[in-house]
Amino acid sequence: MADALPKPPSGKHISVQVIRSATSAGANYEEARGAESNKDFIHKLAISLKELRETRYWLKIIDRAKLVPSNRMNDIIREADELCRIIGLHCDRKEEDGLIINEVSMRYILNCQLSVSDF
């Protein structure tokens, strides 16, 4: 999808941003799965969610600016939404406790096999 963006500076900038945030989301998800502690796990998963949200933002910009045909973007944006929901469901934000991941969610995520193409 990034290769389909226009080559002028705006398209190139957005392409770089999408690639950076999407690959960071996947890398941090994998880092979370191999975390050395609960704190490390929570931190990496939170970064993955943040990067997924950024990716979704750039995808929506691409769609709204009509840089890539909407029929191609609809499925990609829907997939980004689904990934945000999947990771987001396992994260509860509590101001006093920071980011909390319950034990069931932690086991689910550690056993879940998302491929690189999912990001």
N, CA, C and O of each residue as an XYZ file, in Angstrom:
476
protein
N       0.825     -1.166      0.000
C       0.000      0.000      0.000
C       0.876      1.238      0.000
O       0.571      2.185     -0.725
N       1.945      1.278      0.773
C       2.812      2.455      0.830
C       3.406      2.770     -0.535
O       3.594      3.939     -0.875
N       3.704      1.738     -1.322
C       4.260      1.948     -2.660
C       3.252      2.580     -3.614
O       3.641      3.159     -4.628
N       1.969      2.475     -3.302
C       0.930      3.031     -4.175
C       0.734      4.533     -3.954
O       0.043      5.185     -4.737
N       1.329      5.082     -2.907
C       1.166      6.509     -2.628
C       1.912      7.352     -3.657
O       2.916      6.910     -4.217
N       1.420      8.569     -3.906
C       2.103      9.455     -4.853
C       3.533      9.741     -4.398
O       3.832      9.689     -3.205
N       4.406     10.040     -5.347
C       5.820     10.244     -5.037
C       6.182     11.657     -4.574
O       7.274     11.835     -4.034
N       5.315     12.688     -4.756
C       5.670     14.017     -4.247
C       5.937     13.981     -2.737
O       5.629     12.986     -2.082
N       6.502     15.049     -2.186
C       6.880     15.048     -0.754
C       5.775     14.616      0.210
O       6.050     13.892      1.168
N       4.535     15.044     -0.022
C       3.468     14.676      0.915
C       3.231     13.167      0.926
O       3.113     12.560      1.990
N       3.161     12.565     -0.260
C       2.961     11.118     -0.345
C       4.135     10.357      0.238
O       3.948      9.343      0.911
N       5.333     10.833     -0.012
C       6.539     10.175      0.512
C       6.571     10.244      2.038
O       6.895      9.263      2.707
N       6.230     11.418      2.578
C       6.222     11.589      4.039
C       5.227     10.632      4.690
O       5.552      9.952      5.663
N       4.013     10.586      4.143
C       2.980      9.713      4.709
C       3.386      8.253      4.578
O       3.159      7.460      5.492
N       3.975      7.897      3.464
C       4.438      6.524      3.251
C       5.436      6.112      4.327
O       5.336      5.027      4.898
N       6.394      6.986      4.594
C       7.415      6.700      5.621
C       6.758      6.561      6.996
O       7.108      5.671      7.771
N       5.811      7.440      7.289
C       5.135      7.393      8.590
C       4.345      6.098      8.763
O       4.391      5.484      9.830
N       3.624      5.678      7.728
C       2.839      4.445      7.806
C       3.760      3.250      8.012
O       3.503      2.404      8.868
N       4.815      3.183      7.239
C       5.754      2.065      7.363
C       6.381      2.046      8.754
O       6.496      0.985      9.368
N       6.786      3.214      9.254
C       7.433      3.291     10.564
C       6.484      2.850     11.677
O       6.846      2.017     12.508
N       5.271      3.405     11.698
C       4.357      3.079     12.795
C       3.838      1.644     12.708
O       3.699      0.976     13.733
N       3.555      1.169     11.515
C       3.040     -0.199     11.365
C       4.084     -1.240     11.748
O       3.775     -2.219     12.428
N       5.318     -1.027     11.309
C       6.356     -2.004     11.653
C       6.722     -1.915     13.132
O       7.085     -2.924     13.737
N       6.633     -0.730     13.717
C       6.895     -0.580     15.147
C       5.830     -1.303     15.969
O       6.141     -1.916     16.989
N       4.570     -1.230     15.524
C       3.493     -1.924     16.236
C       3.764     -3.427     16.283
O       3.640     -4.058     17.332
N       4.131     -3.985     15.142
C       4.420     -5.417     15.089
C       5.640     -5.797     15.915
O       5.641     -6.811     16.612
N       6.673     -4.976     15.830
C       7.898     -5.260     16.589
C       7.644     -5.190     18.091
O       8.139     -6.033     18.840
N       6.887     -4.207     18.535
C       6.607     -4.090     19.965
C       5.665     -5.173     20.457
O       5.754     -5.594     21.610
N       4.763     -5.628     19.597
C       3.905     -6.758     19.951
C       4.771     -7.999     20.197
O       4.582     -8.707     21.186
N       5.706     -8.250     19.303
C       6.609     -9.401     19.473
C       7.479     -9.235     20.709
O       7.735    -10.205     21.422
N       7.934     -8.013     20.968
C       8.719     -7.751     22.180
C       7.882     -8.039     23.427
O       8.396     -8.588     24.401
N       6.603     -7.675     23.405
C       5.723     -7.940     24.547
C       5.610     -9.438     24.791
O       5.618     -9.885     25.937
N       5.505    -10.208     23.724
C       5.378    -11.660     23.861
C       6.625    -12.282     24.485
O       6.551    -13.355     25.084
N       7.756    -11.622     24.350
C       9.003    -12.136     24.929
C       9.465    -11.322     26.122
O      10.646    -11.340     26.469
N       8.544    -10.609     26.752
C       8.889     -9.704     27.847
C       9.546    -10.440     29.007
O       9.276    -11.613     29.262
N      10.412     -9.717     29.696
C      11.146    -10.280     30.828
C      10.409    -10.120     32.152
O      10.756    -10.760     33.145
N       9.391     -9.264     32.163
C       8.611     -9.046     33.388
C       7.223     -8.548     33.003
O       6.990     -8.164     31.857
N       6.304     -8.557     33.966
C       4.967     -8.020     33.718
C       5.030     -6.548     33.336
O       4.311     -6.102     32.441
N       5.885     -5.798     34.012
C       6.027     -4.373     33.730
C       6.517     -4.164     32.293
O       6.009     -3.296     31.584
N       7.493     -4.951     31.869
C       8.021     -4.865     30.509
C       6.940     -5.252     29.497
O       6.802     -4.614     28.453
N       6.178     -6.296     29.811
C       5.086     -6.751     28.951
C       4.065     -5.637     28.742
O       3.686     -5.332     27.611
N       3.628     -5.042     29.835
C       2.628     -3.980     29.780
C       3.151     -2.799     28.977
O       2.434     -2.234     28.151
N       4.398     -2.429     29.221
C       4.998     -1.290     28.523
C       5.043     -1.529     27.010
O       4.657     -0.656     26.233
N       5.507     -2.696     26.595
C       5.622     -2.996     25.163
C       4.254     -3.096     24.504
O       4.078     -2.633     23.378
N       3.293     -3.688     25.182
C       1.947     -3.804     24.622
C       1.313     -2.420     24.463
O       0.631     -2.156     23.473
N       1.538     -1.548     25.430
C       1.010     -0.185     25.343
C       1.637      0.564     24.163
O       0.949      1.319     23.476
N       2.908      0.366     23.930
C       3.564      1.004     22.781
C       2.988      0.444     21.484
O       2.746      1.196     20.540
N       2.769     -0.855     21.430
C       2.187     -1.470     20.243
C       0.823     -0.859     19.940
O       0.534     -0.539     18.786
N      -0.014     -0.693     20.951
C      -1.331     -0.089     20.770
C      -1.201      1.356     20.284
O      -1.927      1.781     19.386
N      -0.289      2.092     20.870
C      -0.062      3.478     20.454
C       0.346      3.553     18.984
O      -0.147      4.404     18.244
N       1.240      2.670     18.563
C       1.700      2.653     17.168
C       0.585      2.204     16.217
O       0.484      2.709     15.099
N      -0.247      1.259     16.657
C      -1.396      0.847     15.840
C      -2.356      2.007     15.626
O      -2.877      2.199     14.527
N      -2.585      2.778     16.683
C      -3.465      3.943     16.555
C      -2.877      4.980     15.607
O      -3.600      5.592     14.822
N      -1.564      5.176     15.682
C      -0.927      6.120     14.756
C      -1.050      5.622     13.317
O      -1.328      6.401     12.405
N      -0.843      4.333     13.124
C      -0.984      3.757     11.780
C      -2.389      3.988     11.253
O      -2.568      4.379     10.100
N      -3.381      3.749     12.093
C      -4.777      3.952     11.698
C      -5.022      5.419     11.325
O      -5.745      5.700     10.369
N      -4.431      6.342     12.064
C      -4.547      7.763     11.754
C      -4.027      8.058     10.344
O      -4.704      8.711      9.550
N      -2.809      7.568     10.039
C      -2.218      7.822      8.715
C      -3.046      7.174      7.608
O      -3.192      7.746      6.527
N      -3.581      5.997      7.869
C      -4.419      5.334      6.867
C      -5.669      6.160      6.572
O      -6.099      6.258      5.423
N      -6.243      6.746      7.606
C      -7.426      7.591      7.409
C      -7.062      8.864      6.639
O      -7.850      9.336      5.819
N      -5.894      9.414      6.893
C      -5.435     10.591      6.141
C      -5.311     10.221      4.659
O      -5.762     10.962      3.785
N      -4.702      9.080      4.393
C      -4.543      8.615      3.011
C      -5.909      8.492      2.340
O      -6.088      8.918      1.199
N      -6.868      7.907      3.055
C      -8.199      7.714      2.508
C      -8.903      9.044      2.267
O      -9.456      9.266      1.190
N      -8.885      9.923      3.252
C      -9.583     11.212      3.130
C      -8.975     12.108      2.058
O      -9.683     12.877      1.407
N      -7.661     12.006      1.878
C      -6.987     12.810      0.853
C      -7.077     12.150     -0.518
O      -6.621     12.706     -1.517
N      -7.671     10.956     -0.552
C      -7.839     10.201     -1.803
C      -6.495      9.940     -2.502
O      -6.386     10.016     -3.726
N      -5.474      9.630     -1.682
C      -4.154      9.319     -2.231
C      -4.106      7.906     -2.809
O      -3.287      7.602     -3.677
N      -4.991      7.056     -2.316
C      -5.140      5.676     -2.796
C      -6.650      5.460     -2.916
O      -7.402      5.977     -2.089
N      -7.112      4.718     -3.912
C      -8.557      4.498     -4.070
C      -9.210      3.961     -2.791
O      -8.673      3.074     -2.128
N     -10.374      4.516     -2.463
C     -11.083      4.140     -1.230
C     -11.387      2.659     -1.142
O     -11.338      2.078     -0.058
N     -11.703      2.032     -2.284
C     -12.019      0.600     -2.224
C     -10.824     -0.202     -1.722
O     -11.005     -1.246     -1.095
N      -9.638      0.256     -1.980
C      -8.430     -0.423     -1.483
C      -8.190     -0.110     -0.001
O      -7.697     -0.958      0.742
N      -8.534      1.091      0.417
C      -8.259      1.519      1.791
C      -9.261      0.967      2.801
O      -8.913      0.759      3.964
N     -10.503      0.728      2.372
C     -11.540      0.289      3.312
C     -11.136     -0.948      4.100
O     -11.256     -0.964      5.325
N     -10.659     -1.984      3.418
C     -10.261     -3.215      4.105
C      -9.052     -2.998      5.006
O      -8.970     -3.567      6.094
N      -8.120     -2.177      4.550
C      -6.911     -1.919      5.338
C      -7.269     -1.169      6.620
O      -6.776     -1.503      7.698
N      -8.119     -0.165      6.502
C      -8.541      0.600      7.688
C      -9.345     -0.289      8.635
O      -9.171     -0.214      9.852
N     -10.214     -1.117      8.093
C     -11.001     -2.041      8.923
C     -10.069     -2.989      9.695
O     -10.293     -3.263     10.874
N      -9.041     -3.475      9.032
C      -8.082     -4.357      9.697
C      -7.330     -3.618     10.805
O      -7.101     -4.173     11.879
N      -6.952     -2.380     10.542
C      -6.281     -1.573     11.571
C      -7.201     -1.358     12.769
O      -6.760     -1.427     13.916
N      -8.483     -1.095     12.498
C      -9.463     -0.951     13.585
C      -9.552     -2.231     14.413
O      -9.579     -2.182     15.643
N      -9.597     -3.368     13.735
C      -9.695     -4.651     14.429
C      -8.471     -4.906     15.302
O      -8.602     -5.362     16.438
N      -7.291     -4.618     14.783
C      -6.068     -4.808     15.568
C      -6.052     -3.884     16.787
O      -5.639     -4.297     17.871
N      -6.495     -2.644     16.615
C      -6.580     -1.724     17.754
C      -7.531     -2.263     18.812
O      -7.243     -2.193     20.007
N      -8.666     -2.802     18.372
C      -9.632     -3.363     19.323
C      -9.068     -4.597     20.026
O      -9.235     -4.753     21.235
N      -8.402     -5.470     19.273
C      -7.851     -6.692     19.869
C      -6.850     -6.352     20.966
O      -6.941     -6.866     22.081
N      -5.909     -5.496     20.651
C      -4.897     -5.127     21.650
C      -5.538     -4.260     22.736
O      -5.252     -4.433     23.920
N      -6.403     -3.331     22.331
C      -7.051     -2.442     23.291
C      -7.943     -3.157     24.288
O      -8.063     -2.717     25.431
N      -8.574     -4.257     23.876
C      -9.434     -5.014     24.790
C      -8.667     -5.553     25.982
O      -9.242     -5.774     27.048
N      -7.402     -5.761     25.810
C      -6.594     -6.355     26.865
C      -5.948     -5.317     27.766
O      -5.236     -5.657     28.710
N      -6.199     -4.066     27.471
C      -5.597     -2.984     28.244
C      -6.688     -2.190     28.935
O      -7.629     -1.727     28.290
N      -6.568     -2.032     30.229
C      -7.470     -1.168     30.994
C      -6.653      0.001     31.497
O      -5.597     -0.188     32.101
N      -7.126      1.187     31.257
C      -6.412      2.365     31.760
C      -7.048      2.808     33.080
O      -8.248      3.069     33.158
N      -6.221      2.881     34.094
C      -6.653      3.401     35.384
C      -5.614      4.428     35.797
O      -4.424      4.129     35.884
N      -6.080      5.636     36.048
C      -5.157      6.726     36.323
C      -4.223      6.410     37.482
O      -3.024      6.683     37.415
N      -4.780      5.831     38.550
C      -3.954      5.588     39.727
C      -3.001      4.397     39.556
O      -1.957      4.346     40.207
N      -3.351      3.441     38.689
C      -2.548      2.228     38.530
C      -1.742      2.190     37.235
O      -0.914      1.296     37.059
N      -1.961      3.123     36.340
C      -1.309      3.059     35.034
C      -2.034      2.046     34.166
O      -3.248      1.879     34.286
N      -1.313      1.381     33.307
C      -1.908      0.408     32.386
C      -1.934     -0.960     33.057
O      -0.908     -1.441     33.539
N      -3.099     -1.578     33.087
C      -3.283     -2.882     33.728
C      -3.661     -3.903     32.660
O      -4.495     -3.626     31.797
N      -3.057     -5.061     32.719
C      -3.440     -6.165     31.837
C      -3.801     -7.333     32.747
O      -2.990     -7.757     33.570
N      -5.028     -7.857     32.598
C      -5.414     -8.942     33.486
C      -4.748    -10.255     33.049
O      -4.275    -10.382     31.920
N      -4.726    -11.195     33.943
C      -4.012    -12.465     33.740
C      -4.538    -13.239     32.536
O      -3.747    -13.792     31.772
N      -5.861    -13.289     32.350
C      -6.446    -14.001     31.220
C      -5.991    -13.362     29.915
O      -5.610    -14.059     28.974
N      -6.031    -12.044     29.862
C      -5.588    -11.335     28.663
C      -4.122    -11.593     28.383
O      -3.733    -11.778     27.229
N      -3.308    -11.608     29.416
C      -1.878    -11.828     29.239
C      -1.636    -13.207     28.623
O      -0.834    -13.338     27.698
N      -2.321    -14.232     29.127
C      -2.164    -15.574     28.567
C      -2.630    -15.617     27.119
O      -1.992    -16.255     26.282
N      -3.737    -14.943     26.816
C      -4.264    -14.904     25.449
C      -3.234    -14.277     24.504
O      -2.938    -14.835     23.447
N      -2.702    -13.141     24.880
C      -1.755    -12.426     24.021
C      -0.485    -13.236     23.821
O       0.035    -13.306     22.707
N       0.012    -13.839     24.870
C       1.243    -14.619     24.746
C       1.059    -15.826     23.837
O       2.009    -16.274     23.196
N      -0.169    -16.358     23.778
C      -0.433    -17.522     22.929
C      -0.929    -17.154     21.536
O      -0.974    -18.006     20.648
N      -1.298    -15.900     21.338
C      -1.833    -15.446     20.059
C      -0.719    -15.306     19.037
O       0.327    -14.727     19.331
N      -0.931    -15.821     17.861
C       0.063    -15.748     16.791
C      -0.436    -14.806     15.699
O      -1.180    -15.226     14.813
N      -0.036    -13.546     15.755
C      -0.354    -12.608     14.690
C       0.829    -12.593     13.743
O       1.978    -12.523     14.178
N       0.557    -12.658     12.466
C       1.652    -12.631     11.507
C       2.010    -11.186     11.173
O       1.251    -10.260     11.460
N       3.175    -11.013     10.561
C       3.620     -9.685     10.155
C       2.607     -9.055      9.216
O       2.427     -7.838      9.251
N       1.939     -9.840      8.377
C       0.954     -9.294      7.445
C      -0.263     -8.745      8.170
O      -1.034     -7.989      7.578
N      -0.461     -9.108      9.445
C      -1.576     -8.578     10.210
C      -1.356     -7.102     10.534
O      -2.305     -6.387     10.857
N      -0.134     -6.657     10.448
C       0.158     -5.262     10.769
C       0.329     -4.504      9.518
O       0.584     -3.300      9.555
